[in-house]
Amino acid sequence: MSTTNTLRLVVPDWQAGDKPQYFCGSMLLKAVAPMSDGQKEVVVPIKSVNETTVTEQNGVVGQAAIKEGIEMTKAIIAEEKPERIITLGGNCIVSQAPFDYLHGLYGEKLGVIWFDAHPDISNPSMFNHEHAMVLANLLKQGDPAVQQTVDHPFQPKDVLYVGLQPLLDAETDKLNDLGVNFEVQTEGLLSPERIQKWLTDGGYTKVAIHWDLDVLNPKTFHSLYFNEPGIPMFDGSSCGRFELEDVTASLKAIQGMADVVGFTVAEYLPWDAIRLHNALAELKLFQD
């Protein structure tokens, strides 16, 4: 068994959002994200769309493949036994296994700060894509089949949303039923003072940060779900509204408040790179 201080996981899950482009996003994050000498990087061997197909089970697209990916991720983490985990997705489901492990490691000291325009607390009766259920799974209130892989569930009080935008009625009802405190933030990100108070009141000295890039303004940061070429913003969900510099400032402030032991970047969809790939793939030279 090896012991790794900081494990850098590349998790190219695309099935949980039923969008093959998440695979490319994860692999580009692997190249874009800085890496220090003390980190070990492992790519979870999730099959690309060219290697597999997904079907719907129990009202969830790709449920069996998603669960398999989570189990592979858990096995890698168990082998490495890290103190900290950086996760590069893929879609939001990639936070499930790392945050579950870290909660087992740090217990009640660990709080979760969820940077996201959306609450990710759906279940199969609300939506059929697993990436909208990840936080509910970590609370054991999401997809009954996939949440079985969670060994160390969180409590509603352990979660703080930053950047949450106007909700669907079903999401509001679910959050209230769960007892998760939340605040829609249309005027600005939750202030550092509010974040510090939540950490202090909860006794959280360790944090796991989930950063869904769709908390950003799609007009100024383009590699997002809602900017898919030729696809209108069709599903009624809210877009993010914050600038990259604002989110970066908030993340840097949190570093001074608690020990960041988990950090996920998810939902990166580099549309121009994908378009270029598709263009090159049409050329005979790249097919030989």
KAMOLIN-V919795 format. One record per helix or strand. SS is the DSSP state (hx for helix, st for strand). FROM is the first residue (numbers start at 0). LEN is the number of residues. Records with the same first field share a line. If there is no record, write none. Layout:
BEGIN
SS: FROM-LEN ; FROM-LEN
END
This chain:
BEGIN
st: 5-6 ; 38-5 ; 55-2 ; 59-2 ; 83-6 ; 109-6 ; 158-4 ; 205-7 ; 215-2 ; 239-1 ; 241-1 ; 258-8
hx: 14-3 ; 20-12 ; 62-18 ; 91-18 ; 129-3 ; 133-5 ; 146-3 ; 155-3 ; 168-10 ; 191-11 ; 212-3 ; 224-3 ; 243-12 ; 270-11 ; 283-3
END
